């Protein structure tokens, strides 16, 4: 038997986690079976969270092999999603951030703010199939190692669509496009 002196929430980790993010609609969804709500548990496709920032607030780190599925829809956010070394995978088991593969329905769109995805010292991460629009910078890799940015589209970046700086290494930018902005890749 297990007893607790005071009731408290805890997470037991026995393997990798899959997290689900969805907007308030089911239109065009490929991962989720319900609209997103920040009060949901977010670890199964029937109870996705609405806001990716809330996921990063609740989980201050991720483990190798964890996956974040972001379904079809538009997400208007002002702050960047910053992934530090606490959000790192391993060479054989990277962290996967996977946007919707349903581009015909618009895909997983992030709009507004200064930058969207900023990998600051994180390693072994795959960012795939997201659309970033109307930002200063779309994807910033600073001190990032073994990171793959795949199928990411950045529209109308006023500064730089993709920026790789700060001793980043083993970075791949594959099947990506930058258009309607200032600098494509820096």
Secondary structure, 3 states (H helix, E strand, C coil): CCCCCCCCCCCCCCCCCEEEECCCCCCCCCCCCCCCCCCCCCCCCCCCECCHHHHHHHCCCCCCCCEEEECCEEEECCCCEEECHHHCCCCCCCEEEECCCCHHHCCEEEECCCEEEEEECCEEEEEECEEEECCCEEEEEECCEEEEEECCEEECCCCEEEEEECCCEEEEEECCEEECCCEEEC
